[in-house]
Amino acid sequence: MSRRLVLFLGLILLAGLVGYSLTHRLLPAPATDAEGRHRWLCDEFNLSPAQSARIDALQASYAPVCAGHCDAISRAHAAFDAATEATARTAALAELERLKILCTEATRAHLHAVAACMRPEQGARFLALMEPRVMHSESHTGAPALDGRP
């Protein structure tokens, strides 16, 4: 290899390292998924720090409730799948549907509590966006994320 080529490749490597170092030090780290949702919610609905803190507290208190619903629905699915007799399958399906309704109602109540932390017009817009997302399919995946993603 010629000396010029080695020098050229060395300069390219050095430029890359300097560029990486500068961007790593000067640019903020990418937001986590939760931080991104929180930032979207605050920006989209013009939340004050006090409103944001109230919503954060609601989210934290609802997380174990939602996890409990998810666990119960998962167990009910397993019971339905394991049932072999028609009567047992009918009872398991009824329990599964009851749990889905309970979860949906609790999630809707949570969304209304979140909306109540916002200015009325923003709360109405929030509910119009979020309430249609409170639907359950065969695979329950938890409460809808409080962001603009489907």
N, C-alpha and C positions, 0 to 999 in steps of 0.2 A: 504494500500500500504506500502511496506517495505521502510525503510529509504534509502536503496541502490538504489532502483528503482527511487525514487523521486530525489535523487542526480544525478543519471545517466541522467534522463530526463532533469533536470536543466542544466547539462553540455552540452547536445545536443542543447538545446535552446540557451545557451550562445554562443556556437560555431557557430551556424547559424547566430545569430545577429552580431557577430564579422566578419564573412565572408561577410555578406551582407554589413556591414558598410565599410569594406576595399574595396570591389569591387565598391561600389557606389562612393567612394572618389577617387580611384586611376584609374579607367577605364574611358575613355571618354564616353560621352553620345552617344547613337546611332544617326547616321545622319538622318536628316529628308529626306523625299523623294527628295526634291529639292536639298539638299546638296549631297545626294548620286548620283544623276544624274550629278551634277556639278563635283564631284570628279571623276566619271567614265569618263566624257568627257575629263577632264584635263589629267588623267592618260592614257587613251586609245590613245589619239592623241598627247601626249607629249607637252601640251600647256605651253607656258611661262606665267608668271603673266600678261604681257601686252596683249597677245592673249586672255587669259581668261577674262580679263576686257572688251575687245572689244566685245567678244561674249556675255558677260553678258548684255552689253548695247544694243546689237541687240535684245536679248531675251526680255528685258524690253520694248523696243519700239515696238516689234511685238506682245506682249501679248494683248494689246487692239485691234489691227487689227484682230487678230485671234478670240478674243471674239466677235467682231462685225460680223465676218463671221459666227460664230456658231449661234449667235442670228438670223441673217438673214435666215440661212438655217432652223433653227427651226421654224421660222414664215412661211417660204415657205412650210415646211412639213404640218404645221397646215392648211394653206390655201388649199393645195392639198386635205388633209383629209376632209375638210369642204365642198369642192366643190361637187355639185351634178350633174350639167349639164356637158355633154361631152365637150362642148367648154371651160367651166371654168376649168375643170380638165386638159384638154390639155394645156391651158395657164399656169395653176399653175405648171404643170409638167415641162414645158419649162423653167419657171422661176427658179424652183428648180435646174434643170440641169445647167442653166447659173450660178447660185450662187455656185454650187459645183465646176464648172470649174474655176471660179474666185478665189475661196478659194484654190484650188489645185495649180493654177499658182502662187498665192501670197506666198503660203507655199514653193513651189519649189524655188522661188526667194529668200526667207528668208534663206533657206538651202544653196543656192549658196553664199549668203552674209556671212553666218557663215563659210562655207568652204574657202572663200577667206581670212579669218583671219588666216588660218592654212598654214603650209608649203604645197607646191603643192601636194606632194605625200600623205600627211595626208588628205588634202582637198578632193582629189579624192577618197580615201578610205572612208571618211566620207559620201560623196555623194552616193557612191555605197551601203553603208549600209542604208542610210536614205531615199533616193528618192523612193525606192520601197514601203516604208511605207506610202507614201502620197497618200493613196487611201481612198475613202469615201464609207461607207456602208450606209444602210438605217438609222442607228442611228449615227449621226455625234457626235464625241467625242472630237474634238479639234485637235490641231497640234500634230504630233508625239513627244514624249518625246525625248530629246537629250541624250539618253542612249542606252545601248545595249539590252534593253527589247523589245519584240515584241509588 
